[in-house]
Amino acid sequence: MPQAAQILSKAFNRRIDEEQIQQVVDDGQLLRADGTFSLIDYVAYLARPEVEEMNDE
């Protein structure tokens, strides 16, 4: 998770810590059997509410 925190912090231009990442991974059930997760799935999960809102309009 430390590497993901660095990557996501740079991508979002704000501090994102490991606990925040773990919460999203847990909420979205993004953890794979090998203990990893996809950053693409992570960002897609975060974008879901916005996409769903756009589809409702």
SEKEFI-696759 format. One record per residue (C-alpha): residue in one letter; z, x, y. Coordinates in Angstrom, 3 decimals, always signed. Example, Ala and Ser with C-alpha at 12.3 -4.5 7.8 and 13.67 -1.06 7.14 Angstrom:
2
{'a'; {+7.800; +12.300; -4.500}}
{'s'; {+7.140; +13.670; -1.060}}
This chain:
57
{'m'; {+0.000; +0.000; +0.000}}
{'p'; {+0.517; +2.841; +2.487}}
{'q'; {-3.199; +3.600; +2.548}}
{'a'; {-4.030; -0.086; +3.024}}
{'a'; {-1.566; -0.259; +5.912}}
{'q'; {-3.324; +2.641; +7.629}}
{'i'; {-6.792; +1.185; +7.081}}
{'l'; {-5.851; -2.316; +8.213}}
{'s'; {-3.907; -1.033; +11.219}}
{'k'; {-6.994; +0.821; +12.402}}
{'a'; {-9.313; -2.102; +11.646}}
{'f'; {-7.156; -4.666; +13.458}}
{'n'; {-6.118; -2.194; +16.185}}
{'r'; {-2.434; -3.026; +15.736}}
{'r'; {+0.420; -1.907; +13.508}}
{'i'; {+0.430; -3.555; +10.101}}
{'d'; {+3.183; -2.499; +7.732}}
{'e'; {+3.367; -2.560; +3.976}}
{'e'; {+5.674; -5.577; +3.927}}
{'q'; {+3.150; -7.646; +5.895}}
{'i'; {+0.396; -6.642; +3.493}}
{'q'; {+2.544; -7.437; +0.468}}
{'q'; {+3.303; -10.907; +1.882}}
{'v'; {-0.396; -11.718; +2.312}}
{'v'; {-1.236; -10.315; -1.125}}
{'d'; {+1.515; -12.445; -2.667}}
{'d'; {+0.641; -15.594; -0.697}}
{'g'; {-3.052; -15.296; -1.561}}
{'q'; {-2.423; -14.189; -5.140}}
{'l'; {-4.749; -11.261; -4.483}}
{'l'; {-3.157; -8.708; -6.798}}
{'r'; {-5.377; -7.689; -9.697}}
{'a'; {-4.138; -6.891; -13.205}}
{'d'; {-4.347; -3.163; -12.451}}
{'g'; {-2.026; -3.519; -9.439}}
{'t'; {-4.734; -3.212; -6.786}}
{'f'; {-6.301; -5.675; -4.369}}
{'s'; {-9.582; -5.830; -2.511}}
{'l'; {-9.516; -5.333; +1.248}}
{'i'; {-12.468; -7.721; +1.430}}
{'d'; {-10.471; -10.414; -0.385}}
{'y'; {-7.513; -9.659; +1.889}}
{'v'; {-9.490; -10.157; +5.095}}
{'a'; {-11.289; -13.205; +3.662}}
{'y'; {-7.922; -14.766; +2.831}}
{'l'; {-6.726; -14.194; +6.392}}
{'a'; {-9.925; -15.761; +7.773}}
{'r'; {-9.719; -18.919; +5.626}}
{'p'; {-7.879; -21.122; +8.162}}
{'e'; {-10.442; -20.313; +10.853}}
{'v'; {-13.366; -20.929; +8.521}}
{'e'; {-11.882; -24.216; +7.304}}
{'e'; {-11.328; -25.287; +10.914}}
{'m'; {-14.956; -24.532; +11.768}}
{'n'; {-16.115; -26.590; +8.792}}
{'d'; {-14.013; -29.568; +9.928}}
{'e'; {-15.737; -29.714; +13.319}}
